[in-house]
Amino acid sequence: ASDPDLAHAAGWPALQNLHQSQYIIDELLTSWGFFAITTHERESVIGCISILIGEASNYEIGDNEGELTFWLGKPYWGHHIMQEVINGMLRFSLKELKLDKVWCGCSSENTRSKRLQEKCGFTFQYAMPNSRDLLGNVHTELVHSIVLQDMV
């Protein structure tokens, strides 16, 4: 999460030191619904995926809907890892969490995330102009969703 390219794509400040990293791990990544993405050897964390349900979401969604958020370390981009992880989270959301719909968003500039969401079956729903990321940058957020029953 200290890589400037990853931070820019995710809309957050690049982490600068171990203290900042430990804070993120303690305050965010240990919350319910957040899952580490590891290598097959489980030697290191290479990313994170989360499902934020109902009011925990950044969107106004129903109690039986979730918002998917994710990031993956730059060395692992382009290896289809995130597509596999997202599809697994969608199956988990349907079978275990019994959710009806999952939402996902990205900056209009983040074409990699937009393409990934489409590959996983998400469809465009609406654009949110004048959205602000954690850096205070203004952008247009593209919001996609998938009806989980359509996956069956």
QUIPESUL-V861621 format. One record per backbone hydrogen bond with DSSP energy under -1.0 kcal/mol. CO is the residue of the C=O (numbers start at 1). NH is the residue of the N-H. E is the energy in kcal/mol with one decimal. If there is no record, write none. Layout:
BEGIN
CO&NH&E  CO&NH&E
END
This chain:
BEGIN
1&15&-1.7  3&7&-2.7  4&8&-2.5  5&9&-2.2  6&10&-2.3  7&11&-1.5  7&12&-2.1  11&134&-1.7  17&21&-2.0  18&22&-2.8  19&23&-2.0  20&24&-2.2  21&25&-2.3  22&26&-2.8  23&27&-2.9  24&28&-2.3  24&29&-2.0  28&31&-2.1  31&34&-1.6  33&51&-1.8  35&49&-2.3  37&46&-3.4  37&47&-1.2  39&42&-1.8  44&39&-1.3  46&73&-3.6  47&37&-2.5  48&71&-2.3  49&35&-2.9  50&69&-2.0  52&67&-2.4  53&56&-2.2  54&57&-2.0  59&61&-1.2  62&65&-1.5  64&100&-3.0  65&54&-2.4  66&103&-3.2  67&52&-2.9  69&50&-2.9  71&48&-2.3  73&76&-2.2  74&77&-1.7  76&79&-1.2  80&84&-1.6  81&85&-2.3  82&86&-3.1  83&87&-2.4  84&88&-1.9  85&89&-2.3  86&90&-2.5  87&91&-2.1  88&92&-2.3  89&93&-2.6  90&94&-1.8  91&95&-3.0  92&96&-1.9  92&97&-2.0  93&99&-3.0  100&148&-2.1  101&66&-2.0  102&146&-2.2  103&68&-3.2  104&144&-3.5  106&142&-3.5  107&110&-1.7  109&111&-1.7  110&114&-2.1  111&115&-2.5  112&116&-2.2  113&117&-2.7  114&118&-2.0  115&119&-2.5  116&120&-1.6  117&122&-2.4  118&121&-1.6  123&145&-2.1  126&143&-2.8  128&141&-2.3  131&139&-2.6  133&136&-1.9  137&133&-2.0  139&131&-2.6  140&108&-2.8  141&128&-3.1  142&106&-1.6  143&125&-3.1  143&126&-1.4  144&104&-2.4  145&123&-2.8  146&102&-2.2  147&150&-1.4  148&151&-1.7
END
